[in-house]
Amino acid sequence: MLRIGTEEYFASFEQFRKHLPLGKDDELLILKGHLLLERLLTRFLGRNLPRADRLAQANLRFANKLAIASSLRADPSDDWLWEAVAAFNSLRNELAHQLPNPRLEALRNTFLALVEKSPELPNLEPPPDISERLLRAIFSLHEAMSHRVDL
């Protein structure tokens, strides 16, 4: 399917390119990727709720925004996306709240598996390097959210 991006879509992509680090620092990649996804969730709510401005006063957490956003989309083909975003949030929370953490590898693998089996992604062989896989998965998630927000 051909998708034509809006100005907001390309601005979002530029933010991703500008802020996500290249290299082997998976922790920084997860933390910054989470911030970028939260911006998209906030924008998604702003475009889909008639009085989204009232949410700013509620100081909602990422999980709250995700619950609201996913409840606004009745399309079952989006279920993979909301599940992957939730898995990414779990990964980020474990990273941010407990170091070292033996659960990180399992959470990362769950997240990667959800994104890599997405019906929206081409059937590409995952890169052999775990950092490259993580970057591609976060990019794919960002891209999928951007399509729902800015196109």
PyMOL CGO cylinders between C-alpha atoms (Angstrom):
from pymol import cmd
from pymol.cgo import CYLINDER

trace = [
    CYLINDER, 0.00, 0.00, 0.00, 1.34, 3.43, -0.96, 0.3, 1, 1, 1, 1, 1, 1,
    CYLINDER, 1.34, 3.43, -0.96, 1.37, 5.91, 1.89, 0.3, 1, 1, 1, 1, 1, 1,
    CYLINDER, 1.37, 5.91, 1.89, 2.09, 9.58, 1.40, 0.3, 1, 1, 1, 1, 1, 1,
    CYLINDER, 2.09, 9.58, 1.40, 3.53, 11.32, 4.43, 0.3, 1, 1, 1, 1, 1, 1,
    CYLINDER, 3.53, 11.32, 4.43, 2.41, 14.64, 5.77, 0.3, 1, 1, 1, 1, 1, 1,
    CYLINDER, 2.41, 14.64, 5.77, 4.72, 17.37, 6.99, 0.3, 1, 1, 1, 1, 1, 1,
    CYLINDER, 4.72, 17.37, 6.99, 4.17, 16.11, 10.55, 0.3, 1, 1, 1, 1, 1, 1,
    CYLINDER, 4.17, 16.11, 10.55, 5.12, 12.60, 9.49, 0.3, 1, 1, 1, 1, 1, 1,
    CYLINDER, 5.12, 12.60, 9.49, 8.44, 13.75, 8.07, 0.3, 1, 1, 1, 1, 1, 1,
    CYLINDER, 8.44, 13.75, 8.07, 9.08, 15.95, 11.10, 0.3, 1, 1, 1, 1, 1, 1,
    CYLINDER, 9.08, 15.95, 11.10, 8.49, 12.93, 13.34, 0.3, 1, 1, 1, 1, 1, 1,
    CYLINDER, 8.49, 12.93, 13.34, 10.89, 10.86, 11.25, 0.3, 1, 1, 1, 1, 1, 1,
    CYLINDER, 10.89, 10.86, 11.25, 13.49, 13.63, 11.51, 0.3, 1, 1, 1, 1, 1, 1,
    CYLINDER, 13.49, 13.63, 11.51, 13.13, 13.66, 15.31, 0.3, 1, 1, 1, 1, 1, 1,
    CYLINDER, 13.13, 13.66, 15.31, 13.72, 9.92, 15.32, 0.3, 1, 1, 1, 1, 1, 1,
    CYLINDER, 13.72, 9.92, 15.32, 16.82, 10.27, 13.13, 0.3, 1, 1, 1, 1, 1, 1,
    CYLINDER, 16.82, 10.27, 13.13, 18.14, 13.19, 15.17, 0.3, 1, 1, 1, 1, 1, 1,
    CYLINDER, 18.14, 13.19, 15.17, 17.65, 11.76, 18.65, 0.3, 1, 1, 1, 1, 1, 1,
    CYLINDER, 17.65, 11.76, 18.65, 18.21, 8.03, 18.36, 0.3, 1, 1, 1, 1, 1, 1,
    CYLINDER, 18.21, 8.03, 18.36, 21.85, 7.15, 18.84, 0.3, 1, 1, 1, 1, 1, 1,
    CYLINDER, 21.85, 7.15, 18.84, 23.75, 4.93, 16.47, 0.3, 1, 1, 1, 1, 1, 1,
    CYLINDER, 23.75, 4.93, 16.47, 26.12, 2.47, 18.05, 0.3, 1, 1, 1, 1, 1, 1,
    CYLINDER, 26.12, 2.47, 18.05, 26.02, -0.18, 20.71, 0.3, 1, 1, 1, 1, 1, 1,
    CYLINDER, 26.02, -0.18, 20.71, 24.45, 1.66, 23.65, 0.3, 1, 1, 1, 1, 1, 1,
    CYLINDER, 24.45, 1.66, 23.65, 21.22, -0.32, 23.86, 0.3, 1, 1, 1, 1, 1, 1,
    CYLINDER, 21.22, -0.32, 23.86, 20.17, 1.34, 27.11, 0.3, 1, 1, 1, 1, 1, 1,
    CYLINDER, 20.17, 1.34, 27.11, 20.32, 4.82, 25.60, 0.3, 1, 1, 1, 1, 1, 1,
    CYLINDER, 20.32, 4.82, 25.60, 18.51, 3.55, 22.52, 0.3, 1, 1, 1, 1, 1, 1,
    CYLINDER, 18.51, 3.55, 22.52, 15.69, 2.16, 24.67, 0.3, 1, 1, 1, 1, 1, 1,
    CYLINDER, 15.69, 2.16, 24.67, 15.37, 5.30, 26.79, 0.3, 1, 1, 1, 1, 1, 1,
    CYLINDER, 15.37, 5.30, 26.79, 15.36, 7.72, 23.86, 0.3, 1, 1, 1, 1, 1, 1,
    CYLINDER, 15.36, 7.72, 23.86, 13.15, 5.47, 21.75, 0.3, 1, 1, 1, 1, 1, 1,
    CYLINDER, 13.15, 5.47, 21.75, 10.65, 5.40, 24.61, 0.3, 1, 1, 1, 1, 1, 1,
    CYLINDER, 10.65, 5.40, 24.61, 10.58, 9.20, 24.75, 0.3, 1, 1, 1, 1, 1, 1,
    CYLINDER, 10.58, 9.20, 24.75, 9.97, 9.42, 21.01, 0.3, 1, 1, 1, 1, 1, 1,
    CYLINDER, 9.97, 9.42, 21.01, 7.15, 6.88, 21.19, 0.3, 1, 1, 1, 1, 1, 1,
    CYLINDER, 7.15, 6.88, 21.19, 5.56, 8.75, 24.06, 0.3, 1, 1, 1, 1, 1, 1,
    CYLINDER, 5.56, 8.75, 24.06, 5.53, 11.90, 21.92, 0.3, 1, 1, 1, 1, 1, 1,
    CYLINDER, 5.53, 11.90, 21.92, 3.67, 9.96, 19.24, 0.3, 1, 1, 1, 1, 1, 1,
    CYLINDER, 3.67, 9.96, 19.24, 1.19, 8.58, 21.76, 0.3, 1, 1, 1, 1, 1, 1,
    CYLINDER, 1.19, 8.58, 21.76, 0.51, 12.10, 23.02, 0.3, 1, 1, 1, 1, 1, 1,
    CYLINDER, 0.51, 12.10, 23.02, 0.01, 13.34, 19.45, 0.3, 1, 1, 1, 1, 1, 1,
    CYLINDER, 0.01, 13.34, 19.45, -2.23, 10.35, 18.68, 0.3, 1, 1, 1, 1, 1, 1,
    CYLINDER, -2.23, 10.35, 18.68, -4.44, 11.26, 21.64, 0.3, 1, 1, 1, 1, 1, 1,
    CYLINDER, -4.44, 11.26, 21.64, -4.46, 14.90, 20.56, 0.3, 1, 1, 1, 1, 1, 1,
    CYLINDER, -4.46, 14.90, 20.56, -5.76, 13.94, 17.13, 0.3, 1, 1, 1, 1, 1, 1,
    CYLINDER, -5.76, 13.94, 17.13, -8.34, 11.43, 18.32, 0.3, 1, 1, 1, 1, 1, 1,
    CYLINDER, -8.34, 11.43, 18.32, -9.88, 13.01, 21.41, 0.3, 1, 1, 1, 1, 1, 1,
    CYLINDER, -9.88, 13.01, 21.41, -12.06, 16.09, 21.09, 0.3, 1, 1, 1, 1, 1, 1,
    CYLINDER, -12.06, 16.09, 21.09, -10.71, 17.62, 24.33, 0.3, 1, 1, 1, 1, 1, 1,
    CYLINDER, -10.71, 17.62, 24.33, -7.27, 16.03, 24.60, 0.3, 1, 1, 1, 1, 1, 1,
    CYLINDER, -7.27, 16.03, 24.60, -5.98, 19.27, 26.12, 0.3, 1, 1, 1, 1, 1, 1,
    CYLINDER, -5.98, 19.27, 26.12, -7.64, 18.21, 29.36, 0.3, 1, 1, 1, 1, 1, 1,
    CYLINDER, -7.64, 18.21, 29.36, -5.32, 15.21, 29.61, 0.3, 1, 1, 1, 1, 1, 1,
    CYLINDER, -5.32, 15.21, 29.61, -2.31, 17.47, 30.17, 0.3, 1, 1, 1, 1, 1, 1,
    CYLINDER, -2.31, 17.47, 30.17, -3.66, 18.29, 33.63, 0.3, 1, 1, 1, 1, 1, 1,
    CYLINDER, -3.66, 18.29, 33.63, -3.88, 14.59, 34.48, 0.3, 1, 1, 1, 1, 1, 1,
    CYLINDER, -3.88, 14.59, 34.48, -0.13, 14.04, 34.13, 0.3, 1, 1, 1, 1, 1, 1,
    CYLINDER, -0.13, 14.04, 34.13, -0.70, 10.60, 32.60, 0.3, 1, 1, 1, 1, 1, 1,
    CYLINDER, -0.70, 10.60, 32.60, 2.02, 7.97, 32.53, 0.3, 1, 1, 1, 1, 1, 1,
    CYLINDER, 2.02, 7.97, 32.53, 3.02, 6.19, 29.34, 0.3, 1, 1, 1, 1, 1, 1,
    CYLINDER, 3.02, 6.19, 29.34, 0.92, 3.13, 30.23, 0.3, 1, 1, 1, 1, 1, 1,
    CYLINDER, 0.92, 3.13, 30.23, -2.15, 5.31, 30.77, 0.3, 1, 1, 1, 1, 1, 1,
    CYLINDER, -2.15, 5.31, 30.77, -1.69, 7.01, 27.40, 0.3, 1, 1, 1, 1, 1, 1,
    CYLINDER, -1.69, 7.01, 27.40, -1.22, 3.62, 25.76, 0.3, 1, 1, 1, 1, 1, 1,
    CYLINDER, -1.22, 3.62, 25.76, -4.41, 2.26, 27.33, 0.3, 1, 1, 1, 1, 1, 1,
    CYLINDER, -4.41, 2.26, 27.33, -6.42, 5.24, 26.09, 0.3, 1, 1, 1, 1, 1, 1,
    CYLINDER, -6.42, 5.24, 26.09, -4.86, 5.19, 22.62, 0.3, 1, 1, 1, 1, 1, 1,
    CYLINDER, -4.86, 5.19, 22.62, -5.41, 1.47, 22.13, 0.3, 1, 1, 1, 1, 1, 1,
    CYLINDER, -5.41, 1.47, 22.13, -9.02, 1.77, 23.27, 0.3, 1, 1, 1, 1, 1, 1,
    CYLINDER, -9.02, 1.77, 23.27, -9.65, 4.33, 20.53, 0.3, 1, 1, 1, 1, 1, 1,
    CYLINDER, -9.65, 4.33, 20.53, -8.70, 1.90, 17.75, 0.3, 1, 1, 1, 1, 1, 1,
    CYLINDER, -8.70, 1.90, 17.75, -11.15, -0.92, 17.15, 0.3, 1, 1, 1, 1, 1, 1,
    CYLINDER, -11.15, -0.92, 17.15, -9.18, -2.40, 14.23, 0.3, 1, 1, 1, 1, 1, 1,
    CYLINDER, -9.18, -2.40, 14.23, -7.91, -5.85, 15.31, 0.3, 1, 1, 1, 1, 1, 1,
    CYLINDER, -7.91, -5.85, 15.31, -5.02, -5.52, 12.83, 0.3, 1, 1, 1, 1, 1, 1,
    CYLINDER, -5.02, -5.52, 12.83, -3.59, -2.92, 15.24, 0.3, 1, 1, 1, 1, 1, 1,
    CYLINDER, -3.59, -2.92, 15.24, -3.43, -5.36, 18.15, 0.3, 1, 1, 1, 1, 1, 1,
    CYLINDER, -3.43, -5.36, 18.15, 0.18, -6.31, 17.40, 0.3, 1, 1, 1, 1, 1, 1,
    CYLINDER, 0.18, -6.31, 17.40, 1.17, -2.64, 17.64, 0.3, 1, 1, 1, 1, 1, 1,
    CYLINDER, 1.17, -2.64, 17.64, -0.38, -2.00, 21.04, 0.3, 1, 1, 1, 1, 1, 1,
    CYLINDER, -0.38, -2.00, 21.04, 1.10, -5.25, 22.36, 0.3, 1, 1, 1, 1, 1, 1,
    CYLINDER, 1.10, -5.25, 22.36, 4.56, -4.32, 21.05, 0.3, 1, 1, 1, 1, 1, 1,
    CYLINDER, 4.56, -4.32, 21.05, 4.34, -0.79, 22.51, 0.3, 1, 1, 1, 1, 1, 1,
    CYLINDER, 4.34, -0.79, 22.51, 3.35, -2.29, 25.87, 0.3, 1, 1, 1, 1, 1, 1,
    CYLINDER, 3.35, -2.29, 25.87, 6.28, -4.73, 25.68, 0.3, 1, 1, 1, 1, 1, 1,
    CYLINDER, 6.28, -4.73, 25.68, 8.63, -1.86, 24.87, 0.3, 1, 1, 1, 1, 1, 1,
    CYLINDER, 8.63, -1.86, 24.87, 7.27, 0.09, 27.84, 0.3, 1, 1, 1, 1, 1, 1,
    CYLINDER, 7.27, 0.09, 27.84, 7.92, -2.92, 30.11, 0.3, 1, 1, 1, 1, 1, 1,
    CYLINDER, 7.92, -2.92, 30.11, 11.47, -3.16, 28.79, 0.3, 1, 1, 1, 1, 1, 1,
    CYLINDER, 11.47, -3.16, 28.79, 12.08, 0.53, 29.41, 0.3, 1, 1, 1, 1, 1, 1,
    CYLINDER, 12.08, 0.53, 29.41, 10.58, 0.38, 32.90, 0.3, 1, 1, 1, 1, 1, 1,
    CYLINDER, 10.58, 0.38, 32.90, 12.79, -2.52, 33.91, 0.3, 1, 1, 1, 1, 1, 1,
    CYLINDER, 12.79, -2.52, 33.91, 15.82, -0.72, 32.56, 0.3, 1, 1, 1, 1, 1, 1,
    CYLINDER, 15.82, -0.72, 32.56, 14.98, 2.55, 34.28, 0.3, 1, 1, 1, 1, 1, 1,
    CYLINDER, 14.98, 2.55, 34.28, 14.12, 1.12, 37.68, 0.3, 1, 1, 1, 1, 1, 1,
    CYLINDER, 14.12, 1.12, 37.68, 16.59, -1.67, 38.32, 0.3, 1, 1, 1, 1, 1, 1,
    CYLINDER, 16.59, -1.67, 38.32, 20.19, -2.13, 37.23, 0.3, 1, 1, 1, 1, 1, 1,
    CYLINDER, 20.19, -2.13, 37.23, 21.58, -4.68, 36.77, 0.3, 1, 1, 1, 1, 1, 1,
    CYLINDER, 21.58, -4.68, 36.77, 18.50, -6.58, 35.81, 0.3, 1, 1, 1, 1, 1, 1,
    CYLINDER, 18.50, -6.58, 35.81, 18.42, -10.24, 34.77, 0.3, 1, 1, 1, 1, 1, 1,
    CYLINDER, 18.42, -10.24, 34.77, 14.94, -9.79, 33.23, 0.3, 1, 1, 1, 1, 1, 1,
    CYLINDER, 14.94, -9.79, 33.23, 16.11, -7.29, 30.60, 0.3, 1, 1, 1, 1, 1, 1,
    CYLINDER, 16.11, -7.29, 30.60, 17.20, -9.89, 28.06, 0.3, 1, 1, 1, 1, 1, 1,
    CYLINDER, 17.20, -9.89, 28.06, 13.88, -11.75, 28.25, 0.3, 1, 1, 1, 1, 1, 1,
    CYLINDER, 13.88, -11.75, 28.25, 11.89, -8.52, 27.95, 0.3, 1, 1, 1, 1, 1, 1,
    CYLINDER, 11.89, -8.52, 27.95, 14.03, -7.38, 25.02, 0.3, 1, 1, 1, 1, 1, 1,
    CYLINDER, 14.03, -7.38, 25.02, 13.52, -10.71, 23.27, 0.3, 1, 1, 1, 1, 1, 1,
    CYLINDER, 13.52, -10.71, 23.27, 9.75, -10.53, 23.79, 0.3, 1, 1, 1, 1, 1, 1,
    CYLINDER, 9.75, -10.53, 23.79, 9.67, -7.03, 22.34, 0.3, 1, 1, 1, 1, 1, 1,
    CYLINDER, 9.67, -7.03, 22.34, 11.82, -8.01, 19.35, 0.3, 1, 1, 1, 1, 1, 1,
    CYLINDER, 11.82, -8.01, 19.35, 9.68, -11.07, 18.61, 0.3, 1, 1, 1, 1, 1, 1,
    CYLINDER, 9.68, -11.07, 18.61, 6.46, -9.02, 18.66, 0.3, 1, 1, 1, 1, 1, 1,
    CYLINDER, 6.46, -9.02, 18.66, 7.81, -6.42, 16.27, 0.3, 1, 1, 1, 1, 1, 1,
    CYLINDER, 7.81, -6.42, 16.27, 9.60, -8.85, 13.97, 0.3, 1, 1, 1, 1, 1, 1,
    CYLINDER, 9.60, -8.85, 13.97, 6.45, -10.92, 13.43, 0.3, 1, 1, 1, 1, 1, 1,
    CYLINDER, 6.45, -10.92, 13.43, 4.35, -7.83, 12.68, 0.3, 1, 1, 1, 1, 1, 1,
    CYLINDER, 4.35, -7.83, 12.68, 2.05, -8.20, 9.68, 0.3, 1, 1, 1, 1, 1, 1,
    CYLINDER, 2.05, -8.20, 9.68, 3.11, -4.72, 8.56, 0.3, 1, 1, 1, 1, 1, 1,
    CYLINDER, 3.11, -4.72, 8.56, 6.80, -5.50, 8.20, 0.3, 1, 1, 1, 1, 1, 1,
    CYLINDER, 6.80, -5.50, 8.20, 8.37, -7.25, 5.27, 0.3, 1, 1, 1, 1, 1, 1,
    CYLINDER, 8.37, -7.25, 5.27, 9.66, -10.71, 5.99, 0.3, 1, 1, 1, 1, 1, 1,
    CYLINDER, 9.66, -10.71, 5.99, 13.28, -9.70, 6.41, 0.3, 1, 1, 1, 1, 1, 1,
    CYLINDER, 13.28, -9.70, 6.41, 15.88, -11.74, 8.16, 0.3, 1, 1, 1, 1, 1, 1,
    CYLINDER, 15.88, -11.74, 8.16, 16.73, -10.01, 11.47, 0.3, 1, 1, 1, 1, 1, 1,
    CYLINDER, 16.73, -10.01, 11.47, 20.22, -8.50, 11.60, 0.3, 1, 1, 1, 1, 1, 1,
    CYLINDER, 20.22, -8.50, 11.60, 22.68, -10.73, 13.44, 0.3, 1, 1, 1, 1, 1, 1,
    CYLINDER, 22.68, -10.73, 13.44, 23.73, -7.91, 15.78, 0.3, 1, 1, 1, 1, 1, 1,
    CYLINDER, 23.73, -7.91, 15.78, 21.34, -7.43, 18.72, 0.3, 1, 1, 1, 1, 1, 1,
    CYLINDER, 21.34, -7.43, 18.72, 21.85, -3.66, 18.76, 0.3, 1, 1, 1, 1, 1, 1,
    CYLINDER, 21.85, -3.66, 18.76, 20.91, -3.45, 15.08, 0.3, 1, 1, 1, 1, 1, 1,
    CYLINDER, 20.91, -3.45, 15.08, 17.84, -5.62, 15.72, 0.3, 1, 1, 1, 1, 1, 1,
    CYLINDER, 17.84, -5.62, 15.72, 16.81, -3.34, 18.56, 0.3, 1, 1, 1, 1, 1, 1,
    CYLINDER, 16.81, -3.34, 18.56, 17.28, -0.20, 16.48, 0.3, 1, 1, 1, 1, 1, 1,
    CYLINDER, 17.28, -0.20, 16.48, 15.28, -1.68, 13.60, 0.3, 1, 1, 1, 1, 1, 1,
    CYLINDER, 15.28, -1.68, 13.60, 12.49, -2.81, 15.94, 0.3, 1, 1, 1, 1, 1, 1,
    CYLINDER, 12.49, -2.81, 15.94, 12.23, 0.61, 17.60, 0.3, 1, 1, 1, 1, 1, 1,
    CYLINDER, 12.23, 0.61, 17.60, 12.26, 2.28, 14.19, 0.3, 1, 1, 1, 1, 1, 1,
    CYLINDER, 12.26, 2.28, 14.19, 9.54, -0.10, 12.98, 0.3, 1, 1, 1, 1, 1, 1,
    CYLINDER, 9.54, -0.10, 12.98, 7.40, 0.66, 16.01, 0.3, 1, 1, 1, 1, 1, 1,
    CYLINDER, 7.40, 0.66, 16.01, 7.94, 4.39, 15.54, 0.3, 1, 1, 1, 1, 1, 1,
    CYLINDER, 7.94, 4.39, 15.54, 7.05, 4.05, 11.88, 0.3, 1, 1, 1, 1, 1, 1,
    CYLINDER, 7.05, 4.05, 11.88, 3.86, 2.11, 12.62, 0.3, 1, 1, 1, 1, 1, 1,
    CYLINDER, 3.86, 2.11, 12.62, 2.77, 4.68, 15.20, 0.3, 1, 1, 1, 1, 1, 1,
    CYLINDER, 2.77, 4.68, 15.20, 3.60, 7.53, 12.83, 0.3, 1, 1, 1, 1, 1, 1,
    CYLINDER, 3.60, 7.53, 12.83, 1.34, 6.02, 10.19, 0.3, 1, 1, 1, 1, 1, 1,
    CYLINDER, 1.34, 6.02, 10.19, -1.54, 6.08, 12.64, 0.3, 1, 1, 1, 1, 1, 1,
    CYLINDER, -1.54, 6.08, 12.64, -0.82, 9.61, 13.80, 0.3, 1, 1, 1, 1, 1, 1,
    CYLINDER, -0.82, 9.61, 13.80, 0.50, 11.65, 10.90, 0.3, 1, 1, 1, 1, 1, 1,
    CYLINDER, 0.50, 11.65, 10.90, -0.84, 10.15, 7.69, 0.3, 1, 1, 1, 1, 1, 1,
]
cmd.load_cgo(trace, "trace")
